[in-house]
Amino acid sequence: MKPNLEGIQPSPSTGTPPPGLLLSLHLFIADCRCHISPLDISAHLTDSNLTPSERSAPHCLCTNPDILIKPADKGGAVAVWRTDLSLAEARNQLSDSSSLLPLNHDPTEDHQDMISSTITDLVTSGDLPPTATNMIVQQLMTACFYLLPKIHKKDCPGKAIVSTRTCPMELVSSYLDTILFTLPQSLPTYVCDTSHALQLFCSFKFSGMHNHIFTMDVQSLCTSIHHLDDFP
């Protein structure tokens, strides 16, 4: 069966989770809408309950070059990070020569040419439908590296994030995700997320007497994965 690729297109991030994922959040949003709907939003406000210094504070914080305001890696908290400490952490992670190597040029255009030619050839040969060209990103940007502070760990290290939105593989990855995301659900050891794990634990019973539950964490998971070129 030919794949359906008509709907593949860049989707801007809204930052709003789909409804129904968290009941307490859904109820809070519904309650806010109930209180906001009777208000006349178009009315011009003449008074403010904020002092001039309070009104100027957010702008001063956002434009202060000495600090960075970031969401924390876990917990949904907002963290204020000293810029010099953030830069030092980034340099420390990027200087790890055992996992990372510097490039002498930006490979974005090269990757775009390879993906575009591959998709075009597959469409020409009939292996993919003409709509597969929707997977070719039209407006490119180089991947962006940034850190999220791990405030739950000693010395507040940074979690490395590489945003690949509007990069050559974005739409190909999005399409593959729609095909592959159901496969793990068929595995007997599938756990979706923390909420799913807690549901399993509530009904889980050990068959023997001497059993233990333990968790594992892999340090630098992505950079620890072997590539095919590493194998003989």
C-alpha positions in Angstrom: 0.0 0.0 0.0 1.3 3.4 -0.9 2.1 5.7 2.0 -0.1 8.7 2.7 2.1 11.7 2.7 -0.3 14.5 1.9 -0.4 15.8 5.5 3.4 16.0 5.9 4.4 19.6 6.5 6.2 21.7 9.0 4.1 22.4 12.1 5.1 25.3 14.3 5.3 24.6 18.0 2.5 26.1 20.1 3.7 24.9 23.4 0.2 23.8 24.4 -0.2 20.0 25.2 -3.2 18.3 23.6 -6.3 18.0 25.9 -6.9 15.0 28.0 -3.3 14.1 28.9 -3.5 15.4 32.4 -6.9 15.7 34.1 -5.8 18.3 36.7 -4.3 20.5 34.0 -7.5 20.2 31.9 -9.7 21.1 34.9 -7.5 24.1 35.6 -7.7 25.4 32.0 -11.5 24.9 32.0 -11.8 26.8 35.3 -9.7 29.7 33.9 -11.8 29.9 30.7 -15.0 30.0 32.9 -13.7 33.0 34.8 -12.2 34.8 31.7 -15.1 34.4 29.3 -17.4 37.0 31.1 -14.6 39.6 31.0 -14.6 42.4 28.4 -11.1 41.8 26.9 -11.4 44.7 24.5 -12.0 47.2 27.4 -9.1 49.6 27.9 -7.6 49.3 31.3 -6.8 52.6 33.0 -5.5 51.3 36.3 -2.8 48.8 37.1 -2.1 46.9 40.3 1.6 46.8 39.5 4.1 49.4 40.5 6.4 50.9 37.7 9.3 48.9 39.0 7.2 45.7 38.9 6.1 46.4 35.3 9.7 47.0 34.2 11.1 44.0 36.0 10.4 41.3 33.3 12.0 43.4 30.6 15.0 44.0 32.8 15.4 40.3 33.5 15.1 39.3 29.9 17.6 41.8 28.7 20.1 41.2 31.4 23.2 39.7 29.7 24.5 38.3 33.0 21.6 35.8 33.4 19.7 33.2 31.4 16.1 32.3 32.2 15.4 28.7 31.2 12.9 26.0 32.0 14.5 23.4 34.3 15.2 20.0 32.9 12.7 18.3 35.2 9.9 19.5 37.4 8.5 22.3 35.3 10.4 24.9 37.3 11.9 28.1 35.9 15.6 28.5 36.5 17.8 31.6 36.5 21.2 30.6 35.3 24.3 32.8 35.4 25.5 33.3 31.8 29.1 32.6 32.5 28.3 29.3 34.3 26.1 28.3 31.4 28.8 29.0 28.8 31.4 27.2 30.9 29.1 24.1 31.0 28.5 24.3 27.3 32.2 24.5 26.5 32.9 21.6 28.9 30.4 19.4 27.1 31.3 20.4 23.6 35.0 19.8 24.3 34.4 16.1 25.0 36.5 14.7 22.2 35.6 11.1 23.1 32.0 11.7 21.9 32.1 14.8 19.7 34.3 16.0 16.8 34.4 19.5 15.3 33.3 20.0 11.7 35.1 22.3 9.3 31.8 23.4 7.7 28.1 23.5 8.1 26.7 20.2 6.6 23.1 21.4 6.5 23.1 22.1 2.7 24.9 18.8 2.0 22.3 16.8 4.0 19.5 18.7 2.2 21.0 17.8 -1.2 21.3 14.2 -0.3 17.7 13.9 1.1 16.2 15.9 -1.8 17.9 13.8 -4.4 17.1 10.5 -2.6 13.4 11.4 -2.3 13.3 12.6 -5.9 14.9 9.4 -7.2 12.4 7.3 -5.2 9.5 9.3 -6.6 10.9 9.0 -10.2 11.3 5.2 -9.8 7.8 4.8 -8.4 8.9 3.5 -5.0 7.3 6.6 -3.4 4.3 8.6 -4.5 4.6 12.1 -5.8 3.4 13.5 -2.4 6.6 12.2 -0.9 8.2 15.5 -2.0 6.3 17.0 1.0 9.1 15.6 3.1 11.6 18.0 1.6 12.0 20.9 4.0 11.8 24.2 2.0 13.2 26.7 4.5 16.3 25.4 6.2 18.0 26.3 9.4 21.1 24.9 11.1 20.5 22.8 14.2 20.6 24.8 17.4 22.4 23.6 20.5 21.4 24.7 24.0 21.3 23.5 27.6 18.6 23.1 30.1 19.7 23.3 33.8 19.4 20.1 35.8 18.5 21.8 39.1 17.9 18.4 40.7 21.6 17.5 40.5 24.7 18.7 42.2 26.4 21.7 40.7 23.5 22.1 38.3 24.9 20.5 35.1 23.2 21.2 31.8 21.1 18.7 29.7 22.3 19.1 26.1 19.5 19.7 23.6 19.9 19.9 19.8 16.9 21.4 18.2 16.5 20.1 14.6 13.3 22.0 13.7 13.5 23.1 10.0 16.5 20.8 9.5 16.7 18.5 6.5 15.5 15.4 8.4 12.7 17.0 10.3 9.8 15.9 8.0 11.3 12.5 7.2 11.6 11.8 10.9 8.1 13.0 11.6 6.7 10.6 9.0 8.8 7.7 10.2 7.5 8.4 13.7 3.9 8.1 12.6 4.7 4.6 11.3 7.0 3.3 14.1 5.4 4.7 17.2 2.8 1.9 17.5 5.4 -0.9 17.3 6.8 -0.6 20.9 3.2 -0.8 22.2 3.1 -4.4 21.1 6.1 -5.4 23.2 5.4 -7.1 26.5 7.7 -4.7 28.4 6.3 -1.5 26.9 6.0 1.5 29.4 4.7 4.7 27.9 5.6 7.3 30.5 5.8 7.9 34.3 2.0 7.9 34.7 1.8 4.5 32.8 4.5 3.1 35.1 2.7 4.2 38.2 -0.5 2.5 37.0 1.5 -0.7 36.4 3.1 -0.6 39.8 -0.3 -0.3 41.5 -1.4 -3.6 40.1 2.0 -5.3 40.0 2.7 -8.3 42.3 5.9 -10.3 42.6 5.6 -14.1 42.2 8.4 -14.8 44.7 9.6 -13.4 48.0 13.0 -12.0 47.3 12.5 -9.5 44.5 13.5 -5.9 44.0 12.5 -3.0 41.8 15.3 -0.9 40.4 15.8 1.8 37.9 18.7 2.6 35.6 20.0 5.8 34.0 22.4 5.9 31.1 24.9 8.7 31.2 25.3 10.6 27.8 22.9 8.1 26.1 22.8 9.6 22.6 26.6 10.0 22.4 27.1 6.5 23.8 25.2 4.8 21.0 27.5 3.0 18.5 27.1 3.9 14.9 27.1 1.3 12.1 30.5 2.5 11.0 31.9 1.5 14.4 31.2 -2.2 13.7 33.4 -4.5 11.6 
